[in-house]
Amino acid sequence: MSSLRVRGCLLLLLALGMLVLGFSSRVRAGDGSDDGKPAAVQILVPDEDRFIPFAVTVHVGQKVTWTNNDADDHTIVSDNAFNTAGHRGVNVLLKANGGTFSLRFFHAGVFPYYCRFHSMLDAHNQPKAPGPDGGIQDPNGNYGTPMSGVVTVVGDD
Ligand SMILES: [Cu+2]
């Protein structure tokens, strides 16, 4: 092999090496949170029968994650009568002590939901506490607020 040819091969190898390095650093840069999409919005069930916060607002394409930090199981049930943000028919168990569930929303609208263990819908599809037939009575004798919440999705549909 002539020295000119060797130098040509070395230059080619150097160029290939730079290409590979450039590509791998670009891949690494994209390894952040969820492909550059905004971070998921967190909704927590604390050590009681409620969703915190009750109301959240997200943008189209954003994800909502529910986490159950209570010692009891809870559920997330879609209130289909008012749901305009998609994901109809949701009815999932949120297991006690750290169970999670996530939904990504692709349409602007509202996603009202409730826990079917600690809330129910009245004749007008409004969440109400189950009452004496299944509700949890507080020390004041009230059957409490219905366990429910709402996700509002804003942005281009
Ligand atoms: Cu519940």
Backbone and ligand atoms as CSV (ligand in chain L), in Angstrom:
chain,resi,resn,atom,element,x,y,z
A,1,MET,N,N,0.837,-1.188,0.000
A,1,MET,CA,C,0.000,0.000,0.000
A,1,MET,C,C,0.879,1.248,0.000
A,2,SER,N,N,0.627,2.171,-0.866
A,2,SER,CA,C,1.421,3.404,-0.886
A,2,SER,C,C,1.059,4.265,0.309
A,3,SER,N,N,1.977,5.145,0.665
A,3,SER,CA,C,1.740,5.992,1.848
A,3,SER,C,C,0.537,6.928,1.613
A,4,LEU,N,N,0.333,7.289,0.338
A,4,LEU,CA,C,-0.810,8.145,0.011
A,4,LEU,C,C,-2.118,7.410,0.287
A,5,ARG,N,N,-2.141,6.128,-0.082
A,5,ARG,CA,C,-3.336,5.317,0.115
A,5,ARG,C,C,-3.604,5.090,1.603
A,6,VAL,N,N,-2.515,4.861,2.373
A,6,VAL,CA,C,-2.662,4.667,3.822
A,6,VAL,C,C,-3.254,5.922,4.454
A,7,ARG,N,N,-2.722,7.067,4.006
A,7,ARG,CA,C,-3.224,8.326,4.564
A,7,ARG,C,C,-4.709,8.506,4.228
A,8,GLY,N,N,-5.087,8.104,3.005
A,8,GLY,CA,C,-6.490,8.191,2.591
A,8,GLY,C,C,-7.377,7.329,3.474
A,9,CYS,N,N,-6.899,6.094,3.757
A,9,CYS,CA,C,-7.667,5.188,4.615
A,9,CYS,C,C,-7.813,5.756,6.021
A,10,LEU,N,N,-6.715,6.330,6.534
A,10,LEU,CA,C,-6.757,6.902,7.879
A,10,LEU,C,C,-7.760,8.058,7.952
A,11,LEU,N,N,-7.755,8.889,6.915
A,11,LEU,CA,C,-8.689,10.021,6.866
A,11,LEU,C,C,-10.129,9.518,6.841
A,12,LEU,N,N,-10.363,8.442,6.065
A,12,LEU,CA,C,-11.706,7.861,5.972
A,12,LEU,C,C,-12.147,7.328,7.328
A,13,LEU,N,N,-11.209,6.622,8.013
A,13,LEU,CA,C,-11.518,6.090,9.348
A,13,LEU,C,C,-11.822,7.219,10.337
A,14,LEU,N,N,-11.021,8.282,10.252
A,14,LEU,CA,C,-11.218,9.433,11.134
A,14,LEU,C,C,-12.603,10.053,10.902
A,15,ALA,N,N,-12.970,10.194,9.621
A,15,ALA,CA,C,-14.272,10.775,9.277
A,15,ALA,C,C,-15.404,9.885,9.806
A,16,LEU,N,N,-15.251,8.570,9.621
A,16,LEU,CA,C,-16.276,7.633,10.115
A,16,LEU,C,C,-16.405,7.723,11.633
A,17,GLY,N,N,-15.227,7.790,12.295
A,17,GLY,CA,C,-15.214,7.888,13.764
A,17,GLY,C,C,-15.945,9.121,14.244
A,18,MET,N,N,-15.708,10.254,13.577
A,18,MET,CA,C,-16.370,11.502,13.971
A,18,MET,C,C,-17.877,11.387,13.759
A,19,LEU,N,N,-18.265,10.722,12.656
A,19,LEU,CA,C,-19.681,10.539,12.359
A,19,LEU,C,C,-20.356,9.725,13.472
A,20,VAL,N,N,-19.695,8.622,13.870
A,20,VAL,CA,C,-20.247,7.755,14.913
A,20,VAL,C,C,-20.350,8.510,16.232
A,21,LEU,N,N,-19.285,9.256,16.571
A,21,LEU,CA,C,-19.298,10.039,17.818
A,21,LEU,C,C,-20.425,11.063,17.807
A,22,GLY,N,N,-20.549,11.771,16.687
A,22,GLY,CA,C,-21.596,12.785,16.555
A,22,GLY,C,C,-22.975,12.170,16.723
A,23,PHE,N,N,-23.170,11.004,16.108
A,23,PHE,CA,C,-24.466,10.333,16.182
A,23,PHE,C,C,-24.776,9.892,17.605
A,24,SER,N,N,-23.769,9.290,18.267
A,24,SER,CA,C,-24.031,8.762,19.612
A,24,SER,C,C,-24.301,9.888,20.604
A,25,SER,N,N,-23.636,11.055,20.435
A,25,SER,CA,C,-23.887,12.148,21.386
A,25,SER,C,C,-25.284,12.709,21.162
A,26,ARG,N,N,-25.755,12.680,19.886
A,26,ARG,CA,C,-27.103,13.152,19.621
A,26,ARG,C,C,-28.128,12.209,20.258
A,27,VAL,N,N,-27.876,10.904,20.206
A,27,VAL,CA,C,-28.773,9.923,20.815
A,27,VAL,C,C,-28.821,10.150,22.325
A,28,ARG,N,N,-27.631,10.376,22.904
A,28,ARG,CA,C,-27.576,10.589,24.348
A,28,ARG,C,C,-28.368,11.842,24.751
A,29,ALA,N,N,-28.281,12.896,23.932
A,29,ALA,CA,C,-28.979,14.140,24.257
A,29,ALA,C,C,-30.489,13.925,24.284
A,30,GLY,N,N,-30.990,12.976,23.490
A,30,GLY,CA,C,-32.424,12.728,23.419
A,30,GLY,C,C,-32.924,11.787,24.496
A,31,ASP,N,N,-32.016,11.299,25.341
A,31,ASP,CA,C,-32.423,10.336,26.365
A,31,ASP,C,C,-33.067,10.961,27.596
A,32,GLY,N,N,-33.422,12.231,27.530
A,32,GLY,CA,C,-34.003,12.928,28.678
A,32,GLY,C,C,-35.406,12.448,29.004
A,33,SER,N,N,-36.218,13.317,29.553
A,33,SER,CA,C,-37.544,12.915,30.013
A,33,SER,C,C,-38.533,12.854,28.857
A,34,ASP,N,N,-38.945,11.654,28.497
A,34,ASP,CA,C,-40.104,11.433,27.636
A,34,ASP,C,C,-40.040,12.160,26.288
A,35,ASP,N,N,-38.913,12.045,25.576
A,35,ASP,CA,C,-38.798,12.577,24.225
A,35,ASP,C,C,-39.041,14.079,24.139
A,36,GLY,N,N,-38.603,14.826,25.125
A,36,GLY,CA,C,-38.742,16.268,25.078
A,36,GLY,C,C,-40.148,16.778,25.371
A,37,LYS,N,N,-41.095,15.892,25.641
A,37,LYS,CA,C,-42.454,16.332,25.971
A,37,LYS,C,C,-42.443,16.891,27.389
A,38,PRO,N,N,-43.436,17.754,27.722
A,38,PRO,CA,C,-43.488,18.272,29.085
A,38,PRO,C,C,-43.659,17.143,30.093
A,39,ALA,N,N,-43.140,17.356,31.286
A,39,ALA,CA,C,-43.179,16.319,32.319
A,39,ALA,C,C,-44.615,15.939,32.650
A,40,ALA,N,N,-44.792,14.708,33.115
A,40,ALA,CA,C,-46.119,14.235,33.506
A,40,ALA,C,C,-46.605,15.013,34.718
A,41,VAL,N,N,-47.903,15.260,34.746
A,41,VAL,CA,C,-48.515,15.909,35.906
A,41,VAL,C,C,-48.889,14.824,36.904
A,42,GLN,N,N,-48.549,15.032,38.169
A,42,GLN,CA,C,-48.778,14.027,39.207
A,42,GLN,C,C,-50.044,14.330,39.987
A,43,ILE,N,N,-50.857,13.304,40.176
A,43,ILE,CA,C,-52.011,13.397,41.067
A,43,ILE,C,C,-51.815,12.313,42.125
A,44,LEU,N,N,-51.901,12.710,43.392
A,44,LEU,CA,C,-51.641,11.777,44.482
A,44,LEU,C,C,-52.917,11.453,45.251
A,45,VAL,N,N,-53.017,10.213,45.705
A,45,VAL,CA,C,-53.970,9.872,46.747
A,45,VAL,C,C,-53.137,9.830,48.021
A,46,PRO,N,N,-53.384,10.780,48.933
A,46,PRO,CA,C,-52.589,10.776,50.159
A,46,PRO,C,C,-53.112,9.677,51.089
A,47,ASP,N,N,-52.901,9.830,52.364
A,47,ASP,CA,C,-53.340,8.806,53.311
A,47,ASP,C,C,-54.815,8.988,53.670
A,48,GLU,N,N,-55.627,9.357,52.673
A,48,GLU,CA,C,-57.067,9.541,52.878
A,48,GLU,C,C,-57.762,9.464,51.530
A,49,ASP,N,N,-59.127,9.471,51.579
A,49,ASP,CA,C,-59.888,9.216,50.365
A,49,ASP,C,C,-60.078,10.477,49.530
A,50,ARG,N,N,-59.035,10.927,48.879
A,50,ARG,CA,C,-59.146,12.093,47.999
A,50,ARG,C,C,-58.006,12.091,46.977
A,51,PHE,N,N,-58.255,12.840,45.885
A,51,PHE,CA,C,-57.219,13.060,44.875
A,51,PHE,C,C,-56.657,14.459,45.078
A,52,ILE,N,N,-55.343,14.573,45.101
A,52,ILE,CA,C,-54.692,15.870,45.279
A,52,ILE,C,C,-53.704,16.101,44.147
A,53,PRO,N,N,-53.828,17.226,43.400
A,53,PRO,CA,C,-54.914,18.199,43.527
A,53,PRO,C,C,-56.209,17.694,42.898
A,54,PHE,N,N,-57.315,18.315,43.310
A,54,PHE,CA,C,-58.628,17.941,42.773
A,54,PHE,C,C,-58.694,18.230,41.277
A,55,ALA,N,N,-58.181,19.386,40.877
A,55,ALA,CA,C,-58.244,19.800,39.469
A,55,ALA,C,C,-56.836,20.068,38.945
A,56,VAL,N,N,-56.529,19.523,37.777
A,56,VAL,CA,C,-55.253,19.827,37.126
A,56,VAL,C,C,-55.513,20.241,35.687
A,57,THR,N,N,-54.630,21.051,35.155
A,57,THR,CA,C,-54.712,21.462,33.755
A,57,THR,C,C,-53.444,20.990,33.051
A,58,VAL,N,N,-53.612,20.316,31.911
A,58,VAL,CA,C,-52.472,19.840,31.134
A,58,VAL,C,C,-52.634,20.302,29.694
A,59,HIS,N,N,-51.572,20.161,28.919
A,59,HIS,CA,C,-51.627,20.499,27.505
A,59,HIS,C,C,-51.814,19.223,26.689
A,60,VAL,N,N,-52.385,19.366,25.508
A,60,VAL,CA,C,-52.545,18.238,24.599
A,60,VAL,C,C,-51.195,17.544,24.430
A,61,GLY,N,N,-51.185,16.234,24.569
A,61,GLY,CA,C,-49.950,15.458,24.449
A,61,GLY,C,C,-49.297,15.155,25.788
A,62,GLN,N,N,-49.777,15.806,26.836
A,62,GLN,CA,C,-49.149,15.632,28.152
A,62,GLN,C,C,-49.751,14.433,28.885
A,63,LYS,N,N,-48.961,13.887,29.782
A,63,LYS,CA,C,-49.353,12.685,30.521
A,63,LYS,C,C,-49.714,13.034,31.958
A,64,VAL,N,N,-50.706,12.309,32.472
A,64,VAL,CA,C,-51.094,12.445,33.879
A,64,VAL,C,C,-50.829,11.106,34.555
A,65,THR,N,N,-50.182,11.148,35.708
A,65,THR,CA,C,-49.907,9.924,36.464
A,65,THR,C,C,-50.531,10.021,37.850
A,66,TRP,N,N,-51.357,9.019,38.172
A,66,TRP,CA,C,-51.952,8.930,39.502
A,66,TRP,C,C,-51.112,7.959,40.331
A,67,THR,N,N,-50.857,8.314,41.585
A,67,THR,CA,C,-50.127,7.433,42.492
A,67,THR,C,C,-50.898,7.316,43.797
A,68,ASN,N,N,-51.109,6.097,44.228
A,68,ASN,CA,C,-51.859,5.846,45.456
A,68,ASN,C,C,-50.906,5.639,46.637
A,69,ASN,N,N,-50.831,6.631,47.503
A,69,ASN,CA,C,-49.990,6.519,48.689
A,69,ASN,C,C,-50.791,6.111,49.921
A,70,ASP,N,N,-52.046,5.739,49.709
A,70,ASP,CA,C,-52.909,5.316,50.813
A,70,ASP,C,C,-52.704,3.818,51.070
A,71,ALA,N,N,-53.141,3.378,52.244
A,71,ALA,CA,C,-53.052,1.958,52.586
A,71,ALA,C,C,-54.255,1.180,52.058
A,72,ASP,N,N,-55.227,1.887,51.432
A,72,ASP,CA,C,-56.399,1.230,50.833
A,72,ASP,C,C,-56.340,1.332,49.312
A,73,ASP,N,N,-56.945,0.355,48.645
A,73,ASP,CA,C,-57.087,0.436,47.193
A,73,ASP,C,C,-58.065,1.555,46.829
A,74,HIS,N,N,-57.855,2.162,45.661
A,74,HIS,CA,C,-58.807,3.134,45.118
A,74,HIS,C,C,-58.972,2.842,43.632
A,75,THR,N,N,-59.833,3.587,42.982
A,75,THR,CA,C,-60.064,3.367,41.548
A,75,THR,C,C,-60.097,4.704,40.831
A,76,ILE,N,N,-59.929,4.632,39.522
A,76,ILE,CA,C,-60.121,5.803,38.658
A,76,ILE,C,C,-61.150,5.389,37.622
A,77,VAL,N,N,-62.314,6.031,37.683
A,77,VAL,CA,C,-63.405,5.706,36.768
A,77,VAL,C,C,-63.758,6.971,36.001
A,78,SER,N,N,-63.815,6.851,34.677
A,78,SER,CA,C,-64.134,8.000,33.835
A,78,SER,C,C,-65.617,8.345,33.948
A,79,ASP,N,N,-65.911,9.626,34.111
A,79,ASP,CA,C,-67.296,10.092,34.090
A,79,ASP,C,C,-67.659,10.385,32.629
A,80,ASN,N,N,-68.091,9.336,31.936
A,80,ASN,CA,C,-68.297,9.449,30.487
A,80,ASN,C,C,-69.336,10.495,30.082
A,81,ALA,N,N,-70.278,10.803,30.993
A,81,ALA,CA,C,-71.326,11.770,30.641
A,81,ALA,C,C,-70.731,13.140,30.324
A,82,PHE,N,N,-69.579,13.454,30.928
A,82,PHE,CA,C,-68.985,14.780,30.732
A,82,PHE,C,C,-67.604,14.724,30.100
A,83,ASN,N,N,-67.129,13.536,29.809
A,83,ASN,CA,C,-65.780,13.386,29.292
A,83,ASN,C,C,-65.697,13.836,27.839
A,84,THR,N,N,-64.921,14.907,27.590
A,84,THR,CA,C,-64.726,15.383,26.218
A,84,THR,C,C,-63.253,15.316,25.817
A,85,ALA,N,N,-62.435,14.700,26.674
A,85,ALA,CA,C,-60.988,14.676,26.419
A,85,ALA,C,C,-60.482,13.300,25.998
A,86,GLY,N,N,-61.412,12.367,25.715
A,86,GLY,CA,C,-60.995,11.040,25.294
A,86,GLY,C,C,-60.808,10.085,26.462
A,87,HIS,N,N,-60.341,8.874,26.151
A,87,HIS,CA,C,-60.171,7.801,27.145
A,87,HIS,C,C,-61.501,7.447,27.818
A,88,ARG,N,N,-62.507,7.183,27.017
A,88,ARG,CA,C,-63.811,6.813,27.582
A,88,ARG,C,C,-63.754,5.383,28.121
A,89,GLY,N,N,-64.578,5.130,29.130
A,89,GLY,CA,C,-64.680,3.777,29.679
A,89,GLY,C,C,-63.541,3.395,30.611
A,90,VAL,N,N,-62.800,4.379,31.099
A,90,VAL,CA,C,-61.707,4.068,32.033
A,90,VAL,C,C,-62.297,3.554,33.347
A,91,ASN,N,N,-61.780,2.446,33.817
A,91,ASN,CA,C,-62.226,1.870,35.091
A,91,ASN,C,C,-61.073,1.002,35.597
A,92,VAL,N,N,-60.155,1.620,36.330
A,92,VAL,CA,C,-58.944,0.909,36.732
A,92,VAL,C,C,-58.767,0.933,38.247
A,93,LEU,N,N,-58.128,-0.094,38.730
A,93,LEU,CA,C,-57.799,-0.203,40.145
A,93,LEU,C,C,-56.454,0.469,40.387
A,94,LEU,N,N,-56.407,1.315,41.405
A,94,LEU,CA,C,-55.165,1.965,41.816
A,94,LEU,C,C,-54.762,1.303,43.130
A,95,LYS,N,N,-53.850,0.345,43.025
A,95,LYS,CA,C,-53.513,-0.490,44.178
A,95,LYS,C,C,-52.911,0.330,45.324
A,96,ALA,N,N,-53.186,-0.142,46.532
A,96,ALA,CA,C,-52.683,0.508,47.743
A,96,ALA,C,C,-51.159,0.538,47.767
A,97,ASN,N,N,-50.619,1.465,48.535
A,97,ASN,CA,C,-49.181,1.538,48.822
A,97,ASN,C,C,-48.301,1.681,47.582
A,98,GLY,N,N,-48.664,2.638,46.732
A,98,GLY,CA,C,-47.767,2.973,45.627
A,98,GLY,C,C,-48.228,2.601,44.240
A,99,GLY,N,N,-49.455,2.097,44.098
A,99,GLY,CA,C,-49.973,1.759,42.764
A,99,GLY,C,C,-50.054,2.992,41.889
A,100,THR,N,N,-49.735,2.836,40.603
A,100,THR,CA,C,-49.791,3.989,39.699
A,100,THR,C,C,-50.590,3.656,38.447
A,101,PHE,N,N,-51.060,4.707,37.785
A,101,PHE,CA,C,-51.778,4.598,36.524
A,101,PHE,C,C,-51.528,5.882,35.751
A,102,SER,N,N,-51.331,5.764,34.444
A,102,SER,CA,C,-51.046,6.949,33.627
A,102,SER,C,C,-51.928,7.003,32.397
A,103,LEU,N,N,-52.283,8.205,32.015
A,103,LEU,CA,C,-52.984,8.456,30.760
A,103,LEU,C,C,-52.319,9.641,30.077
A,104,ARG,N,N,-52.124,9.537,28.759
A,104,ARG,CA,C,-51.668,10.686,27.988
A,104,ARG,C,C,-52.878,11.214,27.225
A,105,PHE,N,N,-53.096,12.515,27.274
A,105,PHE,CA,C,-54.290,13.105,26.661
A,105,PHE,C,C,-53.968,13.717,25.302
A,106,PHE,N,N,-54.759,13.350,24.308
A,106,PHE,CA,C,-54.502,13.796,22.931
A,106,PHE,C,C,-55.558,14.754,22.401
A,107,HIS,N,N,-56.594,15.044,23.196
A,107,HIS,CA,C,-57.649,15.953,22.755
A,107,HIS,C,C,-57.932,16.989,23.835
A,108,ALA,N,N,-58.159,18.232,23.422
A,108,ALA,CA,C,-58.574,19.259,24.376
A,108,ALA,C,C,-59.955,18.901,24.905
A,109,GLY,N,N,-60.207,19.201,26.156
A,109,GLY,CA,C,-61.502,18.915,26.759
A,109,GLY,C,C,-61.353,18.682,28.247
A,110,VAL,N,N,-62.378,18.088,28.843
A,110,VAL,CA,C,-62.305,17.784,30.280
A,110,VAL,C,C,-62.449,16.288,30.500
A,111,PHE,N,N,-61.778,15.813,31.521
A,111,PHE,CA,C,-61.815,14.405,31.897
A,111,PHE,C,C,-62.187,14.329,33.385
A,112,PRO,N,N,-63.495,14.349,33.683
A,112,PRO,CA,C,-63.910,14.187,35.077
A,112,PRO,C,C,-63.814,12.704,35.447
A,113,TYR,N,N,-63.407,12.425,36.652
A,113,TYR,CA,C,-63.266,11.029,37.079
A,113,TYR,C,C,-63.588,10.922,38.563
A,114,TYR,N,N,-63.803,9.711,39.016
A,114,TYR,CA,C,-64.083,9.503,40.439
A,114,TYR,C,C,-63.591,8.121,40.838
A,115,CYS,N,N,-63.581,7.872,42.148
A,115,CYS,CA,C,-63.250,6.541,42.666
A,115,CYS,C,C,-64.559,5.845,42.995
A,116,ARG,N,N,-64.814,4.703,42.381
A,116,ARG,CA,C,-66.105,4.052,42.589
A,116,ARG,C,C,-66.230,3.416,43.970
A,117,PHE,N,N,-65.144,3.319,44.729
A,117,PHE,CA,C,-65.244,2.841,46.112
A,117,PHE,C,C,-65.709,3.961,47.048
A,118,HIS,N,N,-65.380,5.201,46.714
A,118,HIS,CA,C,-65.602,6.320,47.632
A,118,HIS,C,C,-66.374,7.457,46.987
A,119,SER,N,N,-67.127,7.144,45.954
A,119,SER,CA,C,-67.935,8.137,45.267
A,119,SER,C,C,-68.882,7.386,44.340
A,120,MET,N,N,-69.964,8.038,43.939
A,120,MET,CA,C,-70.852,7.444,42.940
A,120,MET,C,C,-71.526,8.591,42.211
A,121,LEU,N,N,-72.148,8.303,41.079
A,121,LEU,CA,C,-72.794,9.364,40.317
A,121,LEU,C,C,-74.283,9.403,40.657
A,122,ASP,N,N,-74.808,10.623,40.824
A,122,ASP,CA,C,-76.245,10.755,41.068
A,122,ASP,C,C,-76.989,10.744,39.732
A,123,ALA,N,N,-78.287,11.012,39.766
A,123,ALA,CA,C,-79.109,10.946,38.549
A,123,ALA,C,C,-78.656,11.946,37.487
A,124,HIS,N,N,-77.916,12.966,37.904
A,124,HIS,CA,C,-77.437,13.981,36.962
A,124,HIS,C,C,-75.951,13.803,36.654
A,125,ASN,N,N,-75.431,12.606,36.924
A,125,ASN,CA,C,-74.023,12.286,36.660
A,125,ASN,C,C,-73.045,13.149,37.437
A,126,GLN,N,N,-73.461,13.626,38.586
A,126,GLN,CA,C,-72.561,14.381,39.446
A,126,GLN,C,C,-72.041,13.447,40.541
A,127,PRO,N,N,-70.743,13.479,40.822
A,127,PRO,CA,C,-70.219,12.613,41.878
A,127,PRO,C,C,-70.814,12.973,43.242
A,128,LYS,N,N,-71.200,11.967,43.990
A,128,LYS,CA,C,-71.664,12.197,45.362
A,128,LYS,C,C,-71.076,11.103,46.239
A,129,ALA,N,N,-70.979,11.401,47.528
A,129,ALA,CA,C,-70.468,10.393,48.463
A,129,ALA,C,C,-71.477,9.250,48.530
A,130,PRO,N,N,-70.999,8.031,48.657
A,130,PRO,CA,C,-71.919,6.883,48.644
A,130,PRO,C,C,-72.927,6.904,49.787
A,131,GLY,N,N,-72.642,7.604,50.875
A,131,GLY,CA,C,-73.611,7.676,51.970
A,131,GLY,C,C,-73.629,6.416,52.806
A,132,PRO,N,N,-74.692,6.263,53.612
A,132,PRO,CA,C,-74.744,5.151,54.562
A,132,PRO,C,C,-74.621,3.776,53.905
A,133,ASP,N,N,-74.921,3.690,52.615
A,133,ASP,CA,C,-74.867,2.391,51.942
A,133,ASP,C,C,-73.479,2.050,51.413
A,134,GLY,N,N,-72.462,2.588,51.983
A,134,GLY,CA,C,-71.128,2.252,51.498
A,134,GLY,C,C,-70.119,3.353,51.703
A,135,GLY,N,N,-70.578,4.505,52.212
A,135,GLY,CA,C,-69.662,5.614,52.443
A,135,GLY,C,C,-68.888,5.454,53.736
A,136,ILE,N,N,-67.914,6.301,53.897
A,136,ILE,CA,C,-67.110,6.287,55.115
A,136,ILE,C,C,-67.515,7.496,55.941
A,137,GLN,N,N,-68.054,7.246,57.128
A,137,GLN,CA,C,-68.537,8.327,57.965
A,137,GLN,C,C,-67.380,8.942,58.758
A,138,ASP,N,N,-67.291,10.288,58.721
A,138,ASP,CA,C,-66.233,10.939,59.500
A,138,ASP,C,C,-66.708,11.137,60.943
A,139,PRO,N,N,-65.824,11.613,61.839
A,139,PRO,CA,C,-66.201,11.752,63.257
A,139,PRO,C,C,-67.386,12.684,63.488
A,140,ASN,N,N,-67.686,13.585,62.519
A,140,ASN,CA,C,-68.815,14.508,62.665
A,140,ASN,C,C,-70.127,13.919,62.154
A,141,GLY,N,N,-70.091,12.693,61.683
A,141,GLY,CA,C,-71.313,12.060,61.198
A,141,GLY,C,C,-71.564,12.254,59.715
A,142,ASN,N,N,-70.702,13.035,59.048
A,142,ASN,CA,C,-70.883,13.245,57.606
A,142,ASN,C,C,-70.288,12.076,56.829
A,143,TYR,N,N,-70.860,11.848,55.693
A,143,TYR,CA,C,-70.307,10.801,54.847
A,143,TYR,C,C,-69.267,11.329,53.862
A,144,GLY,N,N,-68.889,12.577,54.079
A,144,GLY,CA,C,-67.716,13.110,53.379
A,144,GLY,C,C,-67.944,13.577,51.961
A,145,THR,N,N,-66.877,14.108,51.392
A,145,THR,CA,C,-66.922,14.559,50.009
A,145,THR,C,C,-66.687,13.365,49.101
A,146,PRO,N,N,-67.337,13.368,47.954
A,146,PRO,CA,C,-67.081,12.281,47.014
A,146,PRO,C,C,-65.637,12.327,46.537
A,147,MET,N,N,-65.030,11.178,46.399
A,147,MET,CA,C,-63.642,11.125,45.948
A,147,MET,C,C,-63.628,11.241,44.430
A,148,SER,N,N,-63.293,12.419,43.933
A,148,SER,CA,C,-63.337,12.663,42.493
A,148,SER,C,C,-62.344,13.745,42.119
A,149,GLY,N,N,-62.205,13.979,40.843
A,149,GLY,CA,C,-61.293,15.002,40.357
A,149,GLY,C,C,-61.571,15.302,38.902
A,150,VAL,N,N,-60.834,16.267,38.357
A,150,VAL,CA,C,-61.031,16.622,36.947
A,150,VAL,C,C,-59.692,17.034,36.328
A,151,VAL,N,N,-59.472,16.508,35.124
A,151,VAL,CA,C,-58.303,16.902,34.331
A,151,VAL,C,C,-58.820,17.768,33.179
A,152,THR,N,N,-58.325,18.988,33.059
A,152,THR,CA,C,-58.673,19.846,31.939
A,152,THR,C,C,-57.505,19.856,30.963
A,153,VAL,N,N,-57.809,19.524,29.708
A,153,VAL,CA,C,-56.762,19.450,28.685
A,153,VAL,C,C,-56.926,20.646,27.748
A,154,VAL,N,N,-55.893,21.472,27.647
A,154,VAL,CA,C,-55.950,22.657,26.788
A,154,VAL,C,C,-54.934,22.528,25.655
A,155,GLY,N,N,-55.209,23.261,24.588
A,155,GLY,CA,C,-54.273,23.254,23.456
A,155,GLY,C,C,-54.967,22.855,22.181
A,156,ASP,N,N,-54.184,22.784,21.110
A,156,ASP,CA,C,-54.751,22.433,19.808
A,156,ASP,C,C,-55.246,21.014,19.818
A,157,ASP,N,N,-56.394,20.800,19.227
A,157,ASP,CA,C,-56.974,19.464,19.177
A,157,ASP,C,C,-56.454,18.721,17.961
L,1,CU,CU,CU,-61.246,5.554,46.715
